[in-house]
């Protein structure tokens, strides 16, 4: 292994105690003062304090009508891809029921969460696609009530984002952003509370979701967007640089890493990144991410590249090699895998059909990303219809409870052995 470019900043993603304290204080204030606090925060941070934060049906119709029809068509195309794949995923999740002993019936059901709150970011990057990924996927899962929040942008309604929320099937849409939005959904301010929060956001939103976890469920712990390219001499520097910068522009702390078996490609990619940064409109952000968190590492072979990639456990892993299938068969730690030069992370982010809410900061070691299954609770049930089997299980249960000194548990078993056993 040879490092051609290393990250200038190391260990930049530790706990931020000042951020935590600030967010915790804001959540406590919203909990204490409710709508008053939410209104003050919205006016302070977004200059937005309408009579009602919730958009009415007539307002939604007017907003959708204001969007260019070709844009609506593009949104509908993206949503059809995401809906189709989410439906395939949902169809793969079957309820089960099995008789394990005579008259002993065990099973599970996949039950949708009752109320989900979806946050869609605004700011410099109004992430229209996040409406598809969260709202639409929840509705395919069968969630009966989906609440969606997004902030105004410079005092204006983000019409495309709102349209995407409505077209995805959101039951309630609020023009509200930041900590105040996720806290309002979780605490039941301005609306009935939700049971789960999903969707990306800035560091304040991510920390608010983390602190609210337990009171509500959340999709994933969120960190800066990450991308990792696995390459060899079958691909060129221009496409590598383009794909690295395409994710580095997310934020100044977004890691963009190239692993390659070709030292010549690694060196050429470094040069090409610098060239593209001269004209990239988001270079003010992407250049900082590349400077501080960009890495180029030359590996001895595909096996070493695989080992390092699994250790990094990146959110996005793009494979462009002479043997992409080797990585498809053997990669174990990643959020989403993009195989071959004819696909890329932007396809997954926006339109191809898979979900773009993915694990970061090494979480790919233990979880996948948001998908239809995240909105379902797999709940078991059991039924015993045979007296002999109840007594048989009861005898085992009684002895096992005794080992653990659970007298009350043992009594539950013993009474059934007595009633249903053979005298």
C-alpha positions, 0 to 999 in steps of 0.5 A, a space after each residue: 500500500 502506498 499513500 499518494 494523498 492523505 487527509 489533512 484533518 484527522 479525527 474530525 468527527 468526534 463528539 461536539 459537546 457544545 453542539 449537543 448542549 445547544 441542541 439539547 437546550 433548544 429541544 427542552 425549550 420547545 418541550 416547555 413552551 411548545 408553539 411559542 418556542 417553535 415560532 420564535 426559532 422559525 422566525 429567528 433562523 428562517 424569517 418565517 412565522 406564518 399564521 399556519 405552518 401547515 400547508 392546506 390542500 389549496 395551497 399545495 395545489 397552487 404550489 404544484 401548479 406553479 412548477 414547470 410541468 417538465 420538472 413535475 414530469 421529472 419528479 414523477 419519473 424519479 418517484 416511479 423508479 423509487 416506488 417500483 423498487 420499494 414495492 419489490 422490497 416490500 413484496 419480498 417481506 412475507 408474514 410467516 406461520 409454522 407449526 413447530 410442535 403439534 398444536 404449537 403455532 409460531 409466526 410473525 407479521 410485518 406491521 407498518 409504523 403508525 406515524 412517521 415524520 420526514 425531514 427534507 433539508 433546504 438551504 444551499 442544497 434543497 434536496 428534493 430527492 429526499 422527499 421520494 426517499 422518505 415519504 414515498 418509501 414510508 407510504 409503500 410500507 403502508 404507513 397510514 400517516 406521514 408528516 413532512 417538513 421542509 424549511 423555507 429558503 430565503 423566505 420563499 416556498 421551495 415549490 419543487 420540494 413541496 411538490 415532491 412531498 405532495 406527489 409522494 403521498 405526504 398526509 401533512 406538509 409543514 413549511 418548517 425547518 431545523 431543530 424546531 421541525 424535528 422536535 415539533 414532530 417528535 414532541 407533538 407541537 403544532 401537530 400530533 406526535 410521530 413515532 419515527 423520524 427519518 431524513 437527512 439534515 445538517 449537524 443540528 438536525 442530526 444531533 436533534 434526531 440523536 437526542 430524540 431517539 428513544 422517545 421516537 425511532 430514527 432511521 440512522 445516525 447521520 454524518 457527513 456524506 462519504 464516497 469511496 472509489 475502487 479502481 484500476 487501469 481500466 478507468 480514466 482520471 477524468 471520470 474518477 475526479 468527477 465522481 470524487 468531487 460529485 460527493 465532496 461538494 456535499 460539505 467541507 467534511 465529506 471524505 472522498 477516497 480513491 483506492 486504486 491498483 494503478 499509481 499512474 491513475 492515482 497521480 493523474 486523478 490528483 491532477 485532474 481534481 485540481 483542474 476540475 476545481 477551477 471551474 466547478 461551481 461548488 468548488 468553495 465546498 468541494 475543495 475544502 472537503 478534498 483538501 481536508 478529507 480527500 485520500 488517494 491510496 495505491 493498493 498492491 492488488 484487488 484483494 488488498 483493495 477489498 480489505 481496505 474498503 471493508 475497513 473504511 466501510 464507506 457510505 457510497 462505494 463505486 467500483 470501476 475495475 476489470 473485475 467488478 463482480 469480485 467486489 460485488 461478491 466479497 464486499 461486506 461493509 458499505 451503504 450502497 454499491 455502484 458497479 461499473 463506470 456506467 453508473 454513479 452515486 448521483 444516480 442512486 442519490 436522485 433517480 435510479 430507484 435505491 434509497 439514498 439515506 445511507 449509513 456513515 462514519 463506519 455504521 455500514 459495519 452493522 446496518 444498511 440504509 433506509 428502505 421499506 423494511 425500516 418502516 415496518 415492525 416485525 412482530 411475533 406471535 404464538 398460539 398453543 392449541 394442544 394440551 400435551 404440547 403445552 405441558 411438555 413445553 411447560 416442563 422444560 420452561 419450569 426447569 429453565 426458570 428454576 436455574 435463573 431463580 425466576 419463581 414467578 416465571 416458573 409458576 406460569 409454567 407449573 400451573 399449565 403442567 398441572 392443568 394440561 399434563 397427563 395425570 
